[in-house]
Amino acid sequence: MFGGRKSNSTTDALQALNDFIHRNMGNNIGLTSLDIEGGFDHLDLDRTCIILQTRNPLLAQWIRN
């Protein structure tokens, strides 16, 4: 959980997810997601995609779409 925690953002949550996926490449993994209404109201999509583009272009494109 990242919401409401000081010094954590949606970008941090996405990066943690990206890191988890890379650490577990080759394993069967699952993801359960919960979006609480209003949880992403303040997400700066452009900034998030720019940051992710340097680390995982496919994830950045998926998020933008």
mmCIF file as Biopython writes it, N, C-alpha, C and O atoms, coordinates in Angstrom:
data_model
#
loop_
_atom_site.group_PDB
_atom_site.id
_atom_site.type_symbol
_atom_site.label_atom_id
_atom_site.label_alt_id
_atom_site.label_comp_id
_atom_site.label_asym_id
_atom_site.label_entity_id
_atom_site.label_seq_id
_atom_site.pdbx_PDB_ins_code
_atom_site.Cartn_x
_atom_site.Cartn_y
_atom_site.Cartn_z
_atom_site.occupancy
_atom_site.B_iso_or_equiv
_atom_site.auth_seq_id
_atom_site.auth_asym_id
_atom_site.pdbx_PDB_model_num
ATOM 1   N N  . MET A ? 1  ? 0.845   -1.181  0.000   1.0 0.0 1  A 1 
ATOM 2   C CA . MET A ? 1  ? 0.000   0.000   0.000   1.0 0.0 1  A 1 
ATOM 3   C C  . MET A ? 1  ? 0.884   1.236   0.000   1.0 0.0 1  A 1 
ATOM 4   O O  . MET A ? 1  ? 1.810   1.355   0.802   1.0 0.0 1  A 1 
ATOM 5   N N  . PHE A ? 2  ? 0.589   2.143   -0.900  1.0 0.0 2  A 1 
ATOM 6   C CA . PHE A ? 2  ? 1.361   3.363   -1.003  1.0 0.0 2  A 1 
ATOM 7   C C  . PHE A ? 2  ? 0.528   4.603   -0.688  1.0 0.0 2  A 1 
ATOM 8   O O  . PHE A ? 2  ? 1.081   5.637   -0.314  1.0 0.0 2  A 1 
ATOM 9   N N  . GLY A ? 3  ? -0.783  4.513   -0.832  1.0 0.0 3  A 1 
ATOM 10  C CA . GLY A ? 3  ? -1.647  5.671   -0.649  1.0 0.0 3  A 1 
ATOM 11  C C  . GLY A ? 3  ? -1.587  6.246   0.756   1.0 0.0 3  A 1 
ATOM 12  O O  . GLY A ? 3  ? -1.625  5.510   1.742   1.0 0.0 3  A 1 
ATOM 13  N N  . GLY A ? 4  ? -1.496  7.539   0.839   1.0 0.0 4  A 1 
ATOM 14  C CA . GLY A ? 4  ? -1.515  8.230   2.117   1.0 0.0 4  A 1 
ATOM 15  C C  . GLY A ? 4  ? -0.246  8.089   2.931   1.0 0.0 4  A 1 
ATOM 16  O O  . GLY A ? 4  ? -0.215  8.496   4.092   1.0 0.0 4  A 1 
ATOM 17  N N  . ARG A ? 5  ? 0.797   7.526   2.357   1.0 0.0 5  A 1 
ATOM 18  C CA . ARG A ? 5  ? 2.055   7.383   3.084   1.0 0.0 5  A 1 
ATOM 19  C C  . ARG A ? 5  ? 2.998   8.495   2.676   1.0 0.0 5  A 1 
ATOM 20  O O  . ARG A ? 5  ? 3.193   8.747   1.487   1.0 0.0 5  A 1 
ATOM 21  N N  . LYS A ? 6  ? 3.580   9.155   3.649   1.0 0.0 6  A 1 
ATOM 22  C CA . LYS A ? 6  ? 4.480   10.273  3.401   1.0 0.0 6  A 1 
ATOM 23  C C  . LYS A ? 6  ? 5.652   9.823   2.520   1.0 0.0 6  A 1 
ATOM 24  O O  . LYS A ? 6  ? 6.222   8.751   2.725   1.0 0.0 6  A 1 
ATOM 25  N N  . SER A ? 7  ? 5.993   10.647  1.555   1.0 0.0 7  A 1 
ATOM 26  C CA . SER A ? 7  ? 7.121   10.429  0.634   1.0 0.0 7  A 1 
ATOM 27  C C  . SER A ? 7  ? 6.915   9.246   -0.309  1.0 0.0 7  A 1 
ATOM 28  O O  . SER A ? 7  ? 7.889   8.725   -0.853  1.0 0.0 7  A 1 
ATOM 29  N N  . ASN A ? 8  ? 5.680   8.812   -0.515  1.0 0.0 8  A 1 
ATOM 30  C CA . ASN A ? 8  ? 5.377   7.751   -1.473  1.0 0.0 8  A 1 
ATOM 31  C C  . ASN A ? 8  ? 4.317   8.254   -2.435  1.0 0.0 8  A 1 
ATOM 32  O O  . ASN A ? 8  ? 3.425   9.016   -2.062  1.0 0.0 8  A 1 
ATOM 33  N N  . SER A ? 9  ? 4.431   7.811   -3.682  1.0 0.0 9  A 1 
ATOM 34  C CA . SER A ? 9  ? 3.498   8.280   -4.698  1.0 0.0 9  A 1 
ATOM 35  C C  . SER A ? 9  ? 3.074   7.122   -5.584  1.0 0.0 9  A 1 
ATOM 36  O O  . SER A ? 9  ? 3.538   5.993   -5.422  1.0 0.0 9  A 1 
ATOM 37  N N  . THR A ? 10 ? 2.199   7.414   -6.510  1.0 0.0 10 A 1 
ATOM 38  C CA . THR A ? 10 ? 1.774   6.414   -7.482  1.0 0.0 10 A 1 
ATOM 39  C C  . THR A ? 10 ? 2.967   5.928   -8.292  1.0 0.0 10 A 1 
ATOM 40  O O  . THR A ? 10 ? 3.065   4.746   -8.620  1.0 0.0 10 A 1 
ATOM 41  N N  . THR A ? 11 ? 3.870   6.844   -8.610  1.0 0.0 11 A 1 
ATOM 42  C CA . THR A ? 11 ? 5.071   6.471   -9.351  1.0 0.0 11 A 1 
ATOM 43  C C  . THR A ? 11 ? 5.887   5.453   -8.568  1.0 0.0 11 A 1 
ATOM 44  O O  . THR A ? 11 ? 6.419   4.508   -9.151  1.0 0.0 11 A 1 
ATOM 45  N N  . ASP A ? 12 ? 5.995   5.635   -7.247  1.0 0.0 12 A 1 
ATOM 46  C CA . ASP A ? 12 ? 6.714   4.671   -6.409  1.0 0.0 12 A 1 
ATOM 47  C C  . ASP A ? 12 ? 6.036   3.302   -6.452  1.0 0.0 12 A 1 
ATOM 48  O O  . ASP A ? 12 ? 6.710   2.273   -6.512  1.0 0.0 12 A 1 
ATOM 49  N N  . ALA A ? 13 ? 4.719   3.293   -6.420  1.0 0.0 13 A 1 
ATOM 50  C CA . ALA A ? 13 ? 3.971   2.028   -6.472  1.0 0.0 13 A 1 
ATOM 51  C C  . ALA A ? 13 ? 4.214   1.321   -7.800  1.0 0.0 13 A 1 
ATOM 52  O O  . ALA A ? 13 ? 4.428   0.109   -7.826  1.0 0.0 13 A 1 
ATOM 53  N N  . LEU A ? 14 ? 4.181   2.062   -8.896  1.0 0.0 14 A 1 
ATOM 54  C CA . LEU A ? 14 ? 4.414   1.458   -10.212 1.0 0.0 14 A 1 
ATOM 55  C C  . LEU A ? 14 ? 5.836   0.942   -10.341 1.0 0.0 14 A 1 
ATOM 56  O O  . LEU A ? 14 ? 6.064   -0.104  -10.948 1.0 0.0 14 A 1 
ATOM 57  N N  . GLN A ? 15 ? 6.793   1.666   -9.777  1.0 0.0 15 A 1 
ATOM 58  C CA . GLN A ? 15 ? 8.174   1.212   -9.841  1.0 0.0 15 A 1 
ATOM 59  C C  . GLN A ? 15 ? 8.370   -0.048  -9.003  1.0 0.0 15 A 1 
ATOM 60  O O  . GLN A ? 15 ? 9.111   -0.947  -9.402  1.0 0.0 15 A 1 
ATOM 61  N N  . ALA A ? 16 ? 7.716   -0.119  -7.852  1.0 0.0 16 A 1 
ATOM 62  C CA . ALA A ? 16 ? 7.797   -1.326  -7.026  1.0 0.0 16 A 1 
ATOM 63  C C  . ALA A ? 16 ? 7.218   -2.523  -7.774  1.0 0.0 16 A 1 
ATOM 64  O O  . ALA A ? 16 ? 7.769   -3.622  -7.713  1.0 0.0 16 A 1 
ATOM 65  N N  . LEU A ? 17 ? 6.112   -2.312  -8.476  1.0 0.0 17 A 1 
ATOM 66  C CA . LEU A ? 17 ? 5.509   -3.376  -9.278  1.0 0.0 17 A 1 
ATOM 67  C C  . LEU A ? 17 ? 6.461   -3.809  -10.388 1.0 0.0 17 A 1 
ATOM 68  O O  . LEU A ? 17 ? 6.655   -5.004  -10.610 1.0 0.0 17 A 1 
ATOM 69  N N  . ASN A ? 18 ? 7.045   -2.856  -11.076 1.0 0.0 18 A 1 
ATOM 70  C CA . ASN A ? 18 ? 7.994   -3.148  -12.145 1.0 0.0 18 A 1 
ATOM 71  C C  . ASN A ? 18 ? 9.185   -3.949  -11.608 1.0 0.0 18 A 1 
ATOM 72  O O  . ASN A ? 18 ? 9.593   -4.933  -12.225 1.0 0.0 18 A 1 
ATOM 73  N N  . ASP A ? 19 ? 9.738   -3.541  -10.479 1.0 0.0 19 A 1 
ATOM 74  C CA . ASP A ? 19 ? 10.867  -4.247  -9.879  1.0 0.0 19 A 1 
ATOM 75  C C  . ASP A ? 19 ? 10.482  -5.682  -9.502  1.0 0.0 19 A 1 
ATOM 76  O O  . ASP A ? 19 ? 11.255  -6.615  -9.719  1.0 0.0 19 A 1 
ATOM 77  N N  . PHE A ? 20 ? 9.282   -5.850  -8.937  1.0 0.0 20 A 1 
ATOM 78  C CA . PHE A ? 20 ? 8.802   -7.178  -8.559  1.0 0.0 20 A 1 
ATOM 79  C C  . PHE A ? 20 ? 8.702   -8.083  -9.779  1.0 0.0 20 A 1 
ATOM 80  O O  . PHE A ? 20 ? 9.114   -9.243  -9.730  1.0 0.0 20 A 1 
ATOM 81  N N  . ILE A ? 21 ? 8.166   -7.567  -10.855 1.0 0.0 21 A 1 
ATOM 82  C CA . ILE A ? 21 ? 8.017   -8.355  -12.083 1.0 0.0 21 A 1 
ATOM 83  C C  . ILE A ? 21 ? 9.387   -8.794  -12.592 1.0 0.0 21 A 1 
ATOM 84  O O  . ILE A ? 21 ? 9.571   -9.953  -12.965 1.0 0.0 21 A 1 
ATOM 85  N N  . HIS A ? 22 ? 10.347  -7.870  -12.608 1.0 0.0 22 A 1 
ATOM 86  C CA . HIS A ? 22 ? 11.684  -8.207  -13.108 1.0 0.0 22 A 1 
ATOM 87  C C  . HIS A ? 22 ? 12.395  -9.215  -12.208 1.0 0.0 22 A 1 
ATOM 88  O O  . HIS A ? 22 ? 13.110  -10.085 -12.706 1.0 0.0 22 A 1 
ATOM 89  N N  . ARG A ? 23 ? 12.211  -9.114  -10.900 1.0 0.0 23 A 1 
ATOM 90  C CA . ARG A ? 23 ? 12.834  -10.068 -9.981  1.0 0.0 23 A 1 
ATOM 91  C C  . ARG A ? 23 ? 12.249  -11.465 -10.140 1.0 0.0 23 A 1 
ATOM 92  O O  . ARG A ? 23 ? 12.912  -12.455 -9.828  1.0 0.0 23 A 1 
ATOM 93  N N  . ASN A ? 24 ? 11.026  -11.551 -10.618 1.0 0.0 24 A 1 
ATOM 94  C CA . ASN A ? 24 ? 10.331  -12.837 -10.713 1.0 0.0 24 A 1 
ATOM 95  C C  . ASN A ? 24 ? 10.136  -13.308 -12.146 1.0 0.0 24 A 1 
ATOM 96  O O  . ASN A ? 24 ? 9.251   -14.119 -12.418 1.0 0.0 24 A 1 
ATOM 97  N N  . MET A ? 25 ? 10.947  -12.811 -13.055 1.0 0.0 25 A 1 
ATOM 98  C CA . MET A ? 25 ? 10.854  -13.247 -14.446 1.0 0.0 25 A 1 
ATOM 99  C C  . MET A ? 25 ? 11.027  -14.764 -14.523 1.0 0.0 25 A 1 
ATOM 100 O O  . MET A ? 25 ? 11.912  -15.327 -13.877 1.0 0.0 25 A 1 
ATOM 101 N N  . GLY A ? 26 ? 10.191  -15.411 -15.303 1.0 0.0 26 A 1 
ATOM 102 C CA . GLY A ? 26 ? 10.257  -16.846 -15.454 1.0 0.0 26 A 1 
ATOM 103 C C  . GLY A ? 26 ? 9.370   -17.601 -14.473 1.0 0.0 26 A 1 
ATOM 104 O O  . GLY A ? 26 ? 9.142   -18.799 -14.644 1.0 0.0 26 A 1 
ATOM 105 N N  . ASN A ? 27 ? 8.871   -16.924 -13.456 1.0 0.0 27 A 1 
ATOM 106 C CA . ASN A ? 27 ? 7.958   -17.534 -12.495 1.0 0.0 27 A 1 
ATOM 107 C C  . ASN A ? 27 ? 6.529   -17.158 -12.848 1.0 0.0 27 A 1 
ATOM 108 O O  . ASN A ? 27 ? 6.288   -16.124 -13.472 1.0 0.0 27 A 1 
ATOM 109 N N  . ASN A ? 28 ? 5.600   -17.982 -12.457 1.0 0.0 28 A 1 
ATOM 110 C CA . ASN A ? 28 ? 4.193   -17.621 -12.604 1.0 0.0 28 A 1 
ATOM 111 C C  . ASN A ? 28 ? 3.832   -16.683 -11.467 1.0 0.0 28 A 1 
ATOM 112 O O  . ASN A ? 28 ? 3.960   -17.035 -10.295 1.0 0.0 28 A 1 
ATOM 113 N N  . ILE A ? 29 ? 3.383   -15.496 -11.818 1.0 0.0 29 A 1 
ATOM 114 C CA . ILE A ? 29 ? 2.999   -14.527 -10.801 1.0 0.0 29 A 1 
ATOM 115 C C  . ILE A ? 29 ? 1.599   -14.008 -11.116 1.0 0.0 29 A 1 
ATOM 116 O O  . ILE A ? 29 ? 1.152   -14.045 -12.263 1.0 0.0 29 A 1 
ATOM 117 N N  . GLY A ? 30 ? 0.933   -13.536 -10.107 1.0 0.0 30 A 1 
ATOM 118 C CA . GLY A ? 30 ? -0.396  -12.964 -10.278 1.0 0.0 30 A 1 
ATOM 119 C C  . GLY A ? 30 ? -0.432  -11.573 -9.664  1.0 0.0 30 A 1 
ATOM 120 O O  . GLY A ? 30 ? 0.425   -11.209 -8.859  1.0 0.0 30 A 1 
ATOM 121 N N  . LEU A ? 31 ? -1.423  -10.816 -10.051 1.0 0.0 31 A 1 
ATOM 122 C CA . LEU A ? 31 ? -1.568  -9.458  -9.550  1.0 0.0 31 A 1 
ATOM 123 C C  . LEU A ? 31 ? -3.026  -9.204  -9.215  1.0 0.0 31 A 1 
ATOM 124 O O  . LEU A ? 31 ? -3.923  -9.466  -10.016 1.0 0.0 31 A 1 
ATOM 125 N N  . THR A ? 32 ? -3.236  -8.699  -8.037  1.0 0.0 32 A 1 
ATOM 126 C CA . THR A ? 32 ? -4.561  -8.236  -7.645  1.0 0.0 32 A 1 
ATOM 127 C C  . THR A ? 32 ? -4.451  -6.742  -7.424  1.0 0.0 32 A 1 
ATOM 128 O O  . THR A ? 32 ? -3.561  -6.281  -6.709  1.0 0.0 32 A 1 
ATOM 129 N N  . SER A ? 33 ? -5.332  -5.996  -8.021  1.0 0.0 33 A 1 
ATOM 130 C CA . SER A ? 33 ? -5.267  -4.541  -7.944  1.0 0.0 33 A 1 
ATOM 131 C C  . SER A ? 33 ? -6.571  -3.994  -7.387  1.0 0.0 33 A 1 
ATOM 132 O O  . SER A ? 33 ? -7.650  -4.524  -7.655  1.0 0.0 33 A 1 
ATOM 133 N N  . LEU A ? 34 ? -6.457  -2.944  -6.622  1.0 0.0 34 A 1 
ATOM 134 C CA . LEU A ? 34 ? -7.620  -2.278  -6.055  1.0 0.0 34 A 1 
ATOM 135 C C  . LEU A ? 34 ? -7.444  -0.787  -6.268  1.0 0.0 34 A 1 
ATOM 136 O O  . LEU A ? 34 ? -6.454  -0.203  -5.828  1.0 0.0 34 A 1 
ATOM 137 N N  . ASP A ? 35 ? -8.390  -0.181  -6.933  1.0 0.0 35 A 1 
ATOM 138 C CA . ASP A ? 35 ? -8.358  1.260   -7.162  1.0 0.0 35 A 1 
ATOM 139 C C  . ASP A ? 35 ? -9.477  1.889   -6.348  1.0 0.0 35 A 1 
ATOM 140 O O  . ASP A ? 35 ? -10.659 1.748   -6.663  1.0 0.0 35 A 1 
ATOM 141 N N  . ILE A ? 36 ? -9.085  2.574   -5.315  1.0 0.0 36 A 1 
ATOM 142 C CA . ILE A ? 36 ? -10.062 3.262   -4.484  1.0 0.0 36 A 1 
ATOM 143 C C  . ILE A ? 36 ? -10.426 4.561   -5.195  1.0 0.0 36 A 1 
ATOM 144 O O  . ILE A ? 36 ? -9.550  5.286   -5.666  1.0 0.0 36 A 1 
ATOM 145 N N  . GLU A ? 37 ? -11.702 4.845   -5.268  1.0 0.0 37 A 1 
ATOM 146 C CA . GLU A ? 37 ? -12.168 6.036   -5.973  1.0 0.0 37 A 1 
ATOM 147 C C  . GLU A ? 37 ? -11.394 7.264   -5.514  1.0 0.0 37 A 1 
ATOM 148 O O  . GLU A ? 37 ? -11.294 7.551   -4.321  1.0 0.0 37 A 1 
ATOM 149 N N  . GLY A ? 38 ? -10.860 7.969   -6.476  1.0 0.0 38 A 1 
ATOM 150 C CA . GLY A ? 38 ? -10.097 9.170   -6.178  1.0 0.0 38 A 1 
ATOM 151 C C  . GLY A ? 38 ? -8.627  8.900   -5.927  1.0 0.0 38 A 1 
ATOM 152 O O  . GLY A ? 38 ? -7.852  9.833   -5.718  1.0 0.0 38 A 1 
ATOM 153 N N  . GLY A ? 39 ? -8.235  7.637   -5.944  1.0 0.0 39 A 1 
ATOM 154 C CA . GLY A ? 39 ? -6.857  7.283   -5.640  1.0 0.0 39 A 1 
ATOM 155 C C  . GLY A ? 39 ? -5.852  7.788   -6.657  1.0 0.0 39 A 1 
ATOM 156 O O  . GLY A ? 39 ? -4.683  7.984   -6.321  1.0 0.0 39 A 1 
ATOM 157 N N  . PHE A ? 40 ? -6.279  8.003   -7.887  1.0 0.0 40 A 1 
ATOM 158 C CA . PHE A ? 40 ? -5.356  8.448   -8.932  1.0 0.0 40 A 1 
ATOM 159 C C  . PHE A ? 40 ? -5.746  9.812   -9.499  1.0 0.0 40 A 1 
ATOM 160 O O  . PHE A ? 40 ? -5.328  10.175  -10.598 1.0 0.0 40 A 1 
ATOM 161 N N  . ASP A ? 41 ? -6.544  10.560  -8.749  1.0 0.0 41 A 1 
ATOM 162 C CA . ASP A ? 41 ? -6.983  11.878  -9.219  1.0 0.0 41 A 1 
ATOM 163 C C  . ASP A ? 41 ? -5.834  12.853  -9.445  1.0 0.0 41 A 1 
ATOM 164 O O  . ASP A ? 41 ? -5.942  13.752  -10.279 1.0 0.0 41 A 1 
ATOM 165 N N  . HIS A ? 42 ? -4.747  12.687  -8.718  1.0 0.0 42 A 1 
ATOM 166 C CA . HIS A ? 42 ? -3.651  13.649  -8.787  1.0 0.0 42 A 1 
ATOM 167 C C  . HIS A ? 42 ? -2.416  13.085  -9.476  1.0 0.0 42 A 1 
ATOM 168 O O  . HIS A ? 42 ? -1.321  13.633  -9.348  1.0 0.0 42 A 1 
ATOM 169 N N  . LEU A ? 43 ? -2.593  11.998  -10.200 1.0 0.0 43 A 1 
ATOM 170 C CA . LEU A ? 43 ? -1.488  11.393  -10.924 1.0 0.0 43 A 1 
ATOM 171 C C  . LEU A ? 43 ? -1.111  12.276  -12.107 1.0 0.0 43 A 1 
ATOM 172 O O  . LEU A ? 43 ? -1.963  12.629  -12.923 1.0 0.0 43 A 1 
ATOM 173 N N  . ASP A ? 44 ? 0.153   12.627  -12.195 1.0 0.0 44 A 1 
ATOM 174 C CA . ASP A ? 44 ? 0.660   13.376  -13.336 1.0 0.0 44 A 1 
ATOM 175 C C  . ASP A ? 44 ? 1.101   12.334  -14.365 1.0 0.0 44 A 1 
ATOM 176 O O  . ASP A ? 44 ? 2.217   11.819  -14.302 1.0 0.0 44 A 1 
ATOM 177 N N  . LEU A ? 45 ? 0.219   12.034  -15.304 1.0 0.0 45 A 1 
ATOM 178 C CA . LEU A ? 45 ? 0.452   10.967  -16.271 1.0 0.0 45 A 1 
ATOM 179 C C  . LEU A ? 45 ? 1.722   11.203  -17.083 1.0 0.0 45 A 1 
ATOM 180 O O  . LEU A ? 45 ? 2.506   10.275  -17.282 1.0 0.0 45 A 1 
ATOM 181 N N  . ASP A ? 46 ? 1.935   12.421  -17.552 1.0 0.0 46 A 1 
ATOM 182 C CA . ASP A ? 46 ? 3.117   12.707  -18.365 1.0 0.0 46 A 1 
ATOM 183 C C  . ASP A ? 46 ? 4.403   12.463  -17.576 1.0 0.0 46 A 1 
ATOM 184 O O  . ASP A ? 46 ? 5.333   11.825  -18.070 1.0 0.0 46 A 1 
ATOM 185 N N  . ARG A ? 47 ? 4.447   12.973  -16.356 1.0 0.0 47 A 1 
ATOM 186 C CA . ARG A ? 47 ? 5.646   12.802  -15.523 1.0 0.0 47 A 1 
ATOM 187 C C  . ARG A ? 47 ? 5.881   11.325  -15.214 1.0 0.0 47 A 1 
ATOM 188 O O  . ARG A ? 47 ? 7.015   10.849  -15.274 1.0 0.0 47 A 1 
ATOM 189 N N  . THR A ? 48 ? 4.820   10.604  -14.887 1.0 0.0 48 A 1 
ATOM 190 C CA . THR A ? 48 ? 4.936   9.183   -14.581 1.0 0.0 48 A 1 
ATOM 191 C C  . THR A ? 48 ? 5.495   8.419   -15.776 1.0 0.0 48 A 1 
ATOM 192 O O  . THR A ? 48 ? 6.383   7.582   -15.615 1.0 0.0 48 A 1 
ATOM 193 N N  . CYS A ? 49 ? 4.988   8.697   -16.961 1.0 0.0 49 A 1 
ATOM 194 C CA . CYS A ? 49 ? 5.447   8.001   -18.160 1.0 0.0 49 A 1 
ATOM 195 C C  . CYS A ? 49 ? 6.884   8.367   -18.521 1.0 0.0 49 A 1 
ATOM 196 O O  . CYS A ? 49 ? 7.634   7.513   -18.994 1.0 0.0 49 A 1 
ATOM 197 N N  . ILE A ? 50 ? 7.273   9.601   -18.310 1.0 0.0 50 A 1 
ATOM 198 C CA . ILE A ? 50 ? 8.660   10.011  -18.580 1.0 0.0 50 A 1 
ATOM 199 C C  . ILE A ? 50 ? 9.611   9.248   -17.668 1.0 0.0 50 A 1 
ATOM 200 O O  . ILE A ? 50 ? 10.645  8.755   -18.120 1.0 0.0 50 A 1 
ATOM 201 N N  . ILE A ? 51 ? 9.269   9.149   -16.398 1.0 0.0 51 A 1 
ATOM 202 C CA . ILE A ? 51 ? 10.113  8.427   -15.439 1.0 0.0 51 A 1 
ATOM 203 C C  . ILE A ? 51 ? 10.180  6.944   -15.812 1.0 0.0 51 A 1 
ATOM 204 O O  . ILE A ? 51 ? 11.262  6.357   -15.828 1.0 0.0 51 A 1 
ATOM 205 N N  . LEU A ? 52 ? 9.046   6.348   -16.106 1.0 0.0 52 A 1 
ATOM 206 C CA . LEU A ? 52 ? 9.025   4.924   -16.435 1.0 0.0 52 A 1 
ATOM 207 C C  . LEU A ? 52 ? 9.676   4.623   -17.777 1.0 0.0 52 A 1 
ATOM 208 O O  . LEU A ? 52 ? 10.222  3.536   -17.964 1.0 0.0 52 A 1 
ATOM 209 N N  . GLN A ? 53 ? 9.628   5.558   -18.705 1.0 0.0 53 A 1 
ATOM 210 C CA . GLN A ? 53 ? 10.193  5.351   -20.045 1.0 0.0 53 A 1 
ATOM 211 C C  . GLN A ? 53 ? 11.669  4.975   -19.965 1.0 0.0 53 A 1 
ATOM 212 O O  . GLN A ? 53 ? 12.144  4.167   -20.764 1.0 0.0 53 A 1 
ATOM 213 N N  . THR A ? 54 ? 12.391  5.545   -19.019 1.0 0.0 54 A 1 
ATOM 214 C CA . THR A ? 54 ? 13.823  5.256   -18.909 1.0 0.0 54 A 1 
ATOM 215 C C  . THR A ? 54 ? 14.091  3.860   -18.373 1.0 0.0 54 A 1 
ATOM 216 O O  . THR A ? 54 ? 15.153  3.292   -18.627 1.0 0.0 54 A 1 
ATOM 217 N N  . ARG A ? 55 ? 13.132  3.295   -17.629 1.0 0.0 55 A 1 
ATOM 218 C CA . ARG A ? 55 ? 13.336  1.986   -17.006 1.0 0.0 55 A 1 
ATOM 219 C C  . ARG A ? 55 ? 12.579  0.866   -17.707 1.0 0.0 55 A 1 
ATOM 220 O O  . ARG A ? 55 ? 13.064  -0.263  -17.785 1.0 0.0 55 A 1 
ATOM 221 N N  . ASN A ? 56 ? 11.392  1.179   -18.217 1.0 0.0 56 A 1 
ATOM 222 C CA . ASN A ? 56 ? 10.583  0.136   -18.847 1.0 0.0 56 A 1 
ATOM 223 C C  . ASN A ? 56 ? 9.643   0.775   -19.863 1.0 0.0 56 A 1 
ATOM 224 O O  . ASN A ? 56 ? 8.508   1.114   -19.529 1.0 0.0 56 A 1 
ATOM 225 N N  . PRO A ? 57 ? 10.105  0.942   -21.092 1.0 0.0 57 A 1 
ATOM 226 C CA . PRO A ? 57 ? 9.288   1.598   -22.119 1.0 0.0 57 A 1 
ATOM 227 C C  . PRO A ? 57 ? 7.938   0.917   -22.364 1.0 0.0 57 A 1 
ATOM 228 O O  . PRO A ? 57 ? 6.948   1.600   -22.623 1.0 0.0 57 A 1 
ATOM 229 N N  . LEU A ? 58 ? 7.882   -0.406  -22.287 1.0 0.0 58 A 1 
ATOM 230 C CA . LEU A ? 58 ? 6.616   -1.106  -22.517 1.0 0.0 58 A 1 
ATOM 231 C C  . LEU A ? 58 ? 5.603   -0.797  -21.424 1.0 0.0 58 A 1 
ATOM 232 O O  . LEU A ? 58 ? 4.419   -0.620  -21.710 1.0 0.0 58 A 1 
ATOM 233 N N  . LEU A ? 59 ? 6.058   -0.729  -20.170 1.0 0.0 59 A 1 
ATOM 234 C CA . LEU A ? 59 ? 5.167   -0.377  -19.071 1.0 0.0 59 A 1 
ATOM 235 C C  . LEU A ? 59 ? 4.685   1.060   -19.214 1.0 0.0 59 A 1 
ATOM 236 O O  . LEU A ? 59 ? 3.515   1.344   -18.961 1.0 0.0 59 A 1 
ATOM 237 N N  . ALA A ? 60 ? 5.562   1.965   -19.611 1.0 0.0 60 A 1 
ATOM 238 C CA . ALA A ? 60 ? 5.186   3.360   -19.805 1.0 0.0 60 A 1 
ATOM 239 C C  . ALA A ? 60 ? 4.111   3.479   -20.886 1.0 0.0 60 A 1 
ATOM 240 O O  . ALA A ? 60 ? 3.143   4.222   -20.726 1.0 0.0 60 A 1 
ATOM 241 N N  . GLN A ? 61 ? 4.285   2.748   -21.981 1.0 0.0 61 A 1 
ATOM 242 C CA . GLN A ? 61 ? 3.294   2.789   -23.064 1.0 0.0 61 A 1 
ATOM 243 C C  . GLN A ? 61 ? 1.969   2.197   -22.606 1.0 0.0 61 A 1 
ATOM 244 O O  . GLN A ? 61 ? 0.908   2.736   -22.922 1.0 0.0 61 A 1 
ATOM 245 N N  . TRP A ? 62 ? 2.017   1.089   -21.860 1.0 0.0 62 A 1 
ATOM 246 C CA . TRP A ? 62 ? 0.795   0.457   -21.363 1.0 0.0 62 A 1 
ATOM 247 C C  . TRP A ? 62 ? 0.033   1.411   -20.455 1.0 0.0 62 A 1 
ATOM 248 O O  . TRP A ? 62 ? -1.190  1.510   -20.550 1.0 0.0 62 A 1 
ATOM 249 N N  . ILE A ? 63 ? 0.729   2.103   -19.588 1.0 0.0 63 A 1 
ATOM 250 C CA . ILE A ? 63 ? 0.085   3.045   -18.676 1.0 0.0 63 A 1 
ATOM 251 C C  . ILE A ? 63 ? -0.528  4.211   -19.445 1.0 0.0 63 A 1 
ATOM 252 O O  . ILE A ? 63 ? -1.642  4.641   -19.149 1.0 0.0 63 A 1 
ATOM 253 N N  . ARG A ? 64 ? 0.203   4.716   -20.430 1.0 0.0 64 A 1 
ATOM 254 C CA . ARG A ? 64 ? -0.318  5.842   -21.211 1.0 0.0 64 A 1 
ATOM 255 C C  . ARG A ? 64 ? -1.585  5.449   -21.956 1.0 0.0 64 A 1 
ATOM 256 O O  . ARG A ? 64 ? -2.507  6.254   -22.083 1.0 0.0 64 A 1 
ATOM 257 N N  . ASN A ? 65 ? -1.637  4.219   -22.446 1.0 0.0 65 A 1 
ATOM 258 C CA . ASN A ? 65 ? -2.833  3.770   -23.171 1.0 0.0 65 A 1 
ATOM 259 C C  . ASN A ? 65 ? -3.993  3.552   -22.237 1.0 0.0 65 A 1 
ATOM 260 O O  . ASN A ? 65 ? -5.078  3.173   -22.678 1.0 0.0 65 A 1 
#
